[in-house]
Amino acid sequence: MAREFKLPDLGEGIHEGEIVEIFVRPGDAVKEGDPLLEVETDKAVTAIPSPFTGQVGDVRVQPGDVVTVGDVLVVFDGAAEAAPVSGPTAAEPHDEAATPATATTEAPNDKPGLRTRPPVPAAPSTRRLARERGVDLNAVTPTGPEGLVTAEDVQRHAEQGPHAPAPESDADPTTAPALAPVASPDLPDFSRWGPVTAEPLRSVRRATARRMALAWSQIPHVANQDEADVTRLEAWRQRHAATIAAQGGRLTMTVLAAKAAVAALKRFPRFNASLDMAGAQIIYKHYHHVGVAVDSKRGLIVPTLKNVDHRSIRELARDFSALVKRAREGQTTREELQGGTFTITNAGAVGGGHFAPIINYPQVAILGLGRARLKPVIRSDAAGETQVVPRLMMPLVLSFDHRIADGADAIRFMQAIIAMLEDPEQFLLDI
């Protein structure tokens, strides 16, 4: 008896992935638990094991295909009964908003199991209700936040038909859920004017594009720009870098900035929060997990340094080194990419200066570091005499959500970070 193996629910709101590698061919005999293929999501690369013992009859996908939960991956001939398949164990709940699961009622294209339309944001219970009522989620008018289709939307569509109007709301427009981003218009045929090539938008880059569009459309960004005199901090870093490197760590300005930022976050907790517009509340997080942007061949990866306030610089330097290595090798786990409360991105590592980073939604702030450069600075001595001295100045840009904080709040928060970077003894006593 032929049995279809479909992409299981991978947990944490992950609804699609890209086939990276296939380990089996038609005719291969496999046992339950043997690896079938690898799928790359916006979280990590995951090996998918076989749920059956039997012979592979047909492989419906190939490397590079983008598949959605419920798509047929492999067909088995004469497969033995096995326990129901589930995805990898989901991690503990975290602060980030999970990407809603998608419906499986979309029209297929010429490849079995693949879809041409973008997934419809809907919770698993809503998808189940749509299947039970015979409703195509693509035809339902969404009323939930960020274009989410709710169970009420499905019920209304089933009872009143596809042209039923969405219910009017008496809510204040300033507190109503934001609309989903507008779809991009069709592009012209650029080949009319010259040669072109097209590169597929792979999993990480595709996920980055979605998250940046979401963040930019939902969050009113404001940027506060300043500079920190890191002359003393850089001298201290150079004195200790070799010792920490011998212990397997990387003592970088990113690690030091993370320690300083968390100390400031404790004084200004509003920047360690998330804004719940639907619930009209600010959610304060009493833990401090700092996301660090890593430039990899797959795109921008943001693993998380956990509990920064409870760990020494040595510990953070070792963890940072390991995180960067795994991110660049595509080996980060979903747990390592979750739970961030604040993000730091260091463009100085590649020579960048001032720039305004986009907030990592649903966080409310992100700190951008630029390359430190020697500059002439006017300083006054105890007698009031001024002189021009060379100092190592590092540009800083704080992007923040203006809905949750005002400019004065951001300036005070930034000044707290700068004060610690300019006086390292304030936060480096645990070395």
C-alpha positions as CSV (number, residue, x, y, z in Angstrom):
1,M,0.0,0.0,0.0
2,A,1.4,3.4,-1.0
3,R,1.7,6.0,1.8
4,E,2.4,9.7,1.3
5,F,4.8,11.5,3.7
6,K,3.9,15.2,4.0
7,L,6.0,18.0,5.5
8,P,5.1,17.9,9.1
9,D,4.3,20.8,11.4
10,L,7.8,22.0,12.4
11,G,6.4,24.0,15.4
12,E,6.9,27.6,16.4
13,G,4.7,28.9,13.6
14,I,7.1,27.7,10.8
15,H,4.9,26.9,7.8
16,E,7.4,26.5,5.0
17,G,11.0,25.6,4.2
18,E,13.4,25.1,1.3
19,I,14.7,21.6,0.4
20,V,18.4,21.6,1.0
21,E,19.4,18.0,0.4
22,I,17.7,14.7,-0.3
23,F,19.2,11.5,1.1
24,V,17.0,8.9,-0.6
25,R,16.0,7.8,-4.2
26,P,13.2,5.8,-5.6
27,G,13.7,2.1,-4.8
28,D,15.7,2.7,-1.6
29,A,14.8,0.7,1.4
30,V,14.5,2.8,4.6
31,K,13.7,2.2,8.2
32,E,11.6,4.4,10.5
33,G,13.9,7.2,11.8
34,D,16.3,7.1,8.8
35,P,17.0,10.7,7.5
36,L,15.0,11.4,4.3
37,L,16.0,15.0,3.6
38,E,17.0,18.3,5.0
39,V,14.8,21.4,5.1
40,E,16.0,24.9,5.7
41,T,13.6,27.3,7.4
42,D,14.1,30.8,8.5
43,K,15.1,29.3,11.9
44,A,17.5,26.5,11.1
45,V,18.4,23.5,8.9
46,T,16.4,20.5,10.0
47,A,16.8,16.9,9.1
48,I,13.4,15.2,8.5
49,P,13.4,11.5,9.5
50,S,11.3,8.8,7.8
51,P,8.0,8.0,9.7
52,F,7.8,4.6,7.9
53,T,9.7,1.4,7.3
54,G,9.5,0.5,3.6
55,Q,10.6,1.2,0.1
56,V,10.7,4.7,-1.5
57,G,8.4,4.8,-4.4
58,D,8.6,8.4,-5.5
59,V,10.4,11.6,-4.4
60,R,8.1,14.5,-5.1
61,V,10.6,17.3,-4.4
62,Q,14.2,18.3,-5.3
63,P,16.8,20.6,-3.8
64,G,15.8,24.2,-4.1
65,D,12.0,23.6,-3.9
66,V,10.1,25.6,-1.4
67,V,7.5,23.4,0.4
68,T,4.7,24.2,2.8
69,V,3.4,22.2,5.8
70,G,1.2,19.4,4.3
71,D,3.0,19.2,1.0
72,V,3.8,15.6,-0.2
73,L,7.6,15.0,0.0
74,V,8.0,11.2,-0.5
75,V,5.7,8.4,-1.4
76,F,6.4,5.0,0.1
77,D,5.5,1.6,-1.4
78,G,4.4,-1.1,1.1
79,A,5.2,1.0,4.1
80,A,4.6,-0.5,7.5
81,E,2.3,1.2,9.9
82,A,4.0,3.7,12.2
83,A,3.2,6.2,14.8
84,P,1.8,9.5,13.6
85,V,4.5,11.9,12.5
86,S,5.2,15.1,14.3
87,G,7.8,17.7,13.7
88,P,10.8,18.4,16.0
89,T,9.9,19.2,19.5
90,A,8.9,22.9,19.8
91,A,10.9,25.1,22.0
92,E,9.5,26.7,25.1
93,P,7.3,29.7,24.4
94,H,9.1,33.0,23.7
95,D,8.4,36.6,23.2
96,E,8.6,36.7,19.5
97,A,5.4,36.6,17.5
98,A,5.3,33.3,15.6
99,T,4.5,33.3,11.9
100,P,0.9,31.9,11.7
101,A,0.5,28.5,10.2
102,T,-1.0,28.3,6.7
103,A,-3.8,26.7,5.0
104,T,-3.4,23.7,2.7
105,T,-6.2,24.5,0.3
106,E,-4.2,26.4,-2.2
107,A,-4.1,25.5,-5.9
108,P,-1.1,23.4,-6.9
109,N,1.3,24.2,-9.7
110,D,3.0,21.8,-12.0
111,K,5.1,20.3,-9.2
112,P,3.1,18.0,-7.0
113,G,2.4,19.4,-3.5
114,L,3.8,22.9,-4.2
115,R,1.8,26.1,-4.2
116,T,2.0,29.2,-6.3
117,R,0.1,31.5,-4.0
118,P,1.6,33.0,-0.8
119,P,0.5,31.3,2.4
120,V,-2.6,32.6,4.3
121,P,-1.9,33.8,7.9
122,A,-4.2,31.6,10.1
123,A,-3.9,29.6,13.3
124,P,-4.0,25.8,13.1
125,S,-7.4,25.7,14.7
126,T,-8.7,28.1,12.1
127,R,-7.2,26.0,9.3
128,R,-8.9,23.0,10.7
129,L,-12.2,24.8,10.9
130,A,-11.8,25.9,7.2
131,R,-11.2,22.3,6.1
132,E,-14.3,21.2,8.1
133,R,-16.5,23.9,6.5
134,G,-15.0,23.5,3.0
135,V,-13.8,27.1,3.0
136,D,-10.9,28.4,0.9
137,L,-8.8,30.6,3.2
138,N,-7.6,32.6,0.2
139,A,-11.2,33.8,-0.4
140,V,-11.8,34.9,3.3
141,T,-11.7,38.5,4.3
142,P,-9.3,38.8,7.3
143,T,-10.1,40.9,10.3
144,G,-7.2,39.8,12.6
145,P,-4.0,41.7,13.3
146,E,-1.5,41.8,10.4
147,G,-4.0,40.3,8.0
148,L,-4.6,37.2,10.2
149,V,-7.7,35.1,9.2
150,T,-9.7,34.3,12.4
151,A,-12.1,31.5,13.2
152,E,-14.9,34.1,13.1
153,D,-13.9,35.2,9.6
154,V,-14.1,31.5,8.4
155,Q,-17.5,31.0,10.1
156,R,-18.9,34.2,8.6
157,H,-17.7,33.3,5.2
158,A,-19.2,29.9,5.4
159,E,-22.6,31.2,6.6
160,Q,-22.9,34.3,4.5
161,G,-20.9,33.6,1.4
162,P,-17.7,35.0,-0.1
163,H,-18.9,38.6,-0.5
164,A,-20.1,39.0,3.1
165,P,-18.7,42.3,4.4
166,A,-16.3,42.2,7.4
167,P,-17.9,43.5,10.6
168,E,-17.6,47.1,11.3
169,S,-15.6,48.1,14.3
170,D,-16.2,50.9,16.8
171,A,-12.6,50.7,18.0
172,D,-10.4,53.8,18.1
173,P,-8.3,53.7,14.8
174,T,-5.2,54.4,16.9
175,T,-5.7,51.2,18.8
176,A,-7.1,49.0,16.0
177,P,-4.8,46.3,14.6
178,A,-2.6,47.4,11.8
179,L,-3.3,46.2,8.3
180,A,-1.1,43.7,6.5
181,P,1.6,45.1,4.2
182,V,0.4,46.0,0.7
183,A,1.5,43.4,-1.9
184,S,4.2,44.5,-4.3
185,P,3.0,45.4,-7.8
186,D,4.1,43.3,-10.8
187,L,7.5,44.3,-12.2
188,P,8.2,45.1,-15.8
189,D,10.1,42.8,-18.1
190,F,13.6,44.1,-17.5
191,S,15.0,41.9,-20.3
192,R,13.5,44.4,-22.8
193,W,16.4,46.7,-22.1
194,G,19.2,44.3,-21.7
195,P,20.5,41.0,-20.3
196,V,19.3,40.0,-16.8
197,T,19.7,37.0,-14.5
198,A,17.4,35.9,-11.7
199,E,18.4,34.4,-8.4
200,P,15.9,32.6,-6.2
201,L,15.1,34.3,-3.0
202,R,16.3,31.6,-0.6
203,S,14.9,30.7,2.9
204,V,16.9,33.1,5.1
205,R,16.8,36.0,2.7
206,R,13.1,35.4,2.0
207,A,12.4,35.3,5.8
208,T,14.5,38.5,6.3
209,A,12.6,40.2,3.5
210,R,9.3,39.3,5.2
211,R,10.4,40.4,8.7
212,M,11.9,43.7,7.5
213,A,8.7,44.5,5.5
214,L,6.6,43.6,8.5
215,A,8.7,45.7,10.9
216,W,8.9,48.7,8.6
217,S,5.1,48.7,7.9
218,Q,4.1,48.2,11.6
219,I,6.6,50.2,13.6
220,P,7.0,54.0,13.4
221,H,10.8,54.1,13.5
222,V,12.8,57.0,15.0
223,A,16.6,57.0,15.0
224,N,18.8,58.6,17.6
225,Q,22.5,59.1,16.5
226,D,25.5,59.7,18.7
227,E,29.1,58.9,19.3
228,A,31.0,57.2,22.1
229,D,34.7,57.7,23.1
230,V,35.9,54.1,23.2
231,T,39.6,54.9,23.6
232,R,39.9,53.4,27.0
233,L,37.5,50.5,26.2
234,E,39.5,49.5,23.1
235,A,42.7,49.6,25.0
236,W,41.2,47.3,27.7
237,R,39.8,45.0,25.0
238,Q,43.2,44.6,23.3
239,R,44.9,43.8,26.7
240,H,42.5,41.0,27.4
241,A,41.7,39.7,23.8
242,A,44.5,37.2,23.6
243,T,43.7,35.7,27.0
244,I,40.0,35.2,26.2
245,A,40.9,33.9,22.7
246,A,43.0,31.2,24.4
247,Q,39.9,30.2,26.3
248,G,37.9,29.9,23.0
249,G,36.2,33.3,23.1
250,R,36.1,36.4,20.9
251,L,36.3,39.6,22.8
252,T,34.6,41.9,20.4
253,M,33.0,45.3,20.7
254,T,29.7,43.6,20.1
255,V,30.1,41.6,23.3
256,L,31.1,44.6,25.3
257,A,28.2,46.7,23.8
258,A,25.8,43.9,24.7
259,K,26.9,44.1,28.4
260,A,26.6,47.8,28.4
261,A,23.2,47.8,26.7
262,V,21.7,45.3,29.2
263,A,22.9,47.4,32.1
264,A,21.1,50.4,30.5
265,L,18.0,48.2,29.7
266,K,17.6,47.6,33.5
267,R,17.4,51.3,34.1
268,F,15.1,51.8,31.1
269,P,12.9,48.7,30.9
270,R,10.6,50.2,28.2
271,F,13.3,49.3,25.6
272,N,13.2,45.7,26.8
273,A,9.5,45.3,26.1
274,S,7.0,44.6,23.3
275,L,3.9,46.5,22.3
276,D,0.7,44.5,22.1
277,M,-1.6,46.7,20.1
278,A,-4.5,44.2,20.0
279,G,-4.5,43.9,23.7
280,A,-3.6,47.6,24.3
281,Q,-0.7,46.8,26.6
282,I,3.0,47.0,27.0
283,I,4.7,43.6,27.8
284,Y,7.8,44.1,29.9
285,K,10.3,41.2,29.9
286,H,12.2,40.5,33.1
287,Y,15.0,38.7,31.3
288,H,17.7,40.1,29.0
289,H,18.5,38.1,25.8
290,V,20.5,40.1,23.2
291,G,20.2,39.2,19.6
292,V,23.5,39.7,17.7
293,A,23.4,40.1,13.9
294,V,25.8,37.8,12.0
295,D,26.7,38.2,8.4
296,S,26.6,34.8,6.8
297,K,26.6,33.4,3.3
298,R,23.0,32.4,3.7
299,G,22.0,36.0,4.7
300,L,21.6,37.8,8.0
301,I,21.3,35.5,11.0
302,V,20.4,36.8,14.5
303,P,21.3,34.3,17.2
304,T,20.7,35.3,20.8
305,L,23.0,35.7,23.8
306,K,20.9,34.5,26.7
307,N,20.8,36.1,30.2
308,V,23.5,38.6,29.4
309,D,23.1,40.3,32.8
310,H,23.9,37.1,34.7
311,R,27.1,36.1,32.9
312,S,30.6,37.4,32.7
313,I,32.4,38.9,29.8
314,R,34.4,35.7,29.5
315,E,31.3,33.5,29.2
316,L,29.6,35.9,26.7
317,A,32.8,36.0,24.6
318,R,32.9,32.2,24.4
319,D,29.2,31.9,23.6
320,F,29.4,34.7,21.0
321,S,32.3,32.9,19.2
322,A,30.4,29.6,19.2
323,L,27.2,31.3,18.0
324,V,28.9,33.1,15.1
325,K,30.6,29.9,14.0
326,R,27.4,27.9,14.0
327,A,25.5,30.8,12.2
328,R,28.0,31.0,9.4
329,E,27.9,27.2,9.0
330,G,24.1,27.1,9.0
331,Q,24.1,25.0,12.2
332,T,22.2,27.3,14.6
333,T,19.3,25.7,16.4
334,R,15.8,27.2,16.6
335,E,16.3,27.8,20.4
336,E,19.4,29.9,19.6
337,L,17.4,32.1,17.3
338,Q,14.5,32.7,19.7
339,G,13.7,34.8,22.7
340,G,15.6,38.0,21.9
341,T,14.5,41.1,23.8
342,F,16.9,43.6,22.2
343,T,19.3,43.5,19.2
344,I,22.7,44.8,18.4
345,T,24.1,44.9,14.8
346,N,27.7,45.9,14.3
347,A,28.4,47.3,10.9
348,G,31.9,48.4,12.0
349,A,33.1,44.8,11.5
350,V,32.8,45.3,7.8
351,G,33.8,49.0,7.8
352,G,30.4,50.6,8.0
353,G,29.8,54.0,9.7
354,H,26.5,55.6,10.7
355,F,23.3,53.7,9.7
356,A,19.8,53.3,11.0
357,P,18.9,49.6,11.5
358,I,15.4,48.3,11.2
359,I,13.9,47.0,14.5
360,N,13.7,43.2,14.9
361,Y,9.9,42.9,15.3
362,P,8.3,42.4,17.9
363,Q,11.2,44.1,19.8
364,V,11.0,47.8,20.2
365,A,14.6,48.9,19.8
366,I,17.9,48.0,18.0
367,L,21.4,49.4,18.5
368,G,23.7,49.8,15.5
369,L,27.4,50.1,16.0
370,G,29.7,51.7,13.4
371,R,33.4,51.5,12.8
372,A,35.5,53.4,15.5
373,R,37.9,56.0,14.0
374,L,40.4,58.3,15.4
375,K,39.1,61.9,15.5
376,P,40.4,65.2,16.9
377,V,38.3,66.0,20.0
378,I,38.4,69.2,22.1
379,R,38.8,68.3,25.8
380,S,39.1,70.5,28.9
381,D,41.4,69.8,31.9
382,A,40.8,70.5,35.6
383,A,42.0,74.1,35.1
384,G,39.5,74.7,32.3
385,E,42.2,74.7,29.7
386,T,41.2,73.2,26.4
387,Q,43.2,71.1,24.0
388,V,42.7,69.0,20.9
389,V,43.5,65.3,21.4
390,P,43.0,62.2,19.3
391,R,40.3,59.9,20.5
392,L,38.8,56.7,19.2
393,M,35.1,57.6,18.5
394,M,32.5,55.0,17.7
395,P,29.2,56.0,16.0
396,L,26.0,54.6,17.6
397,V,22.5,54.7,16.2
398,L,19.5,53.6,18.3
399,S,16.3,52.8,16.3
400,F,13.3,52.7,18.5
401,D,9.5,52.3,18.3
402,H,8.0,55.8,18.8
403,R,4.7,54.2,20.0
404,I,6.4,52.9,23.1
405,A,9.1,55.6,23.8
406,D,9.6,59.3,23.1
407,G,12.8,61.0,21.9
408,A,13.8,62.1,25.4
409,D,13.5,58.5,26.6
410,A,15.7,57.2,23.8
411,I,18.3,59.9,24.4
412,R,18.6,59.1,28.1
413,F,18.9,55.4,27.3
414,M,21.6,56.0,24.7
415,Q,23.5,58.3,27.1
416,A,23.5,55.5,29.7
417,I,25.0,53.1,27.2
418,I,27.6,55.7,26.1
419,A,28.6,56.5,29.7
420,M,29.4,52.8,30.3
421,L,31.3,52.4,27.1
422,E,33.4,55.5,28.0
423,D,34.0,54.3,31.6
424,P,34.5,50.5,31.3
425,E,35.0,49.9,35.0
426,Q,31.3,50.5,35.5
427,F,30.3,47.2,33.9
428,L,33.5,45.1,33.6
429,L,34.0,44.3,37.3
430,D,33.1,40.7,36.7
431,I,36.1,39.9,34.5
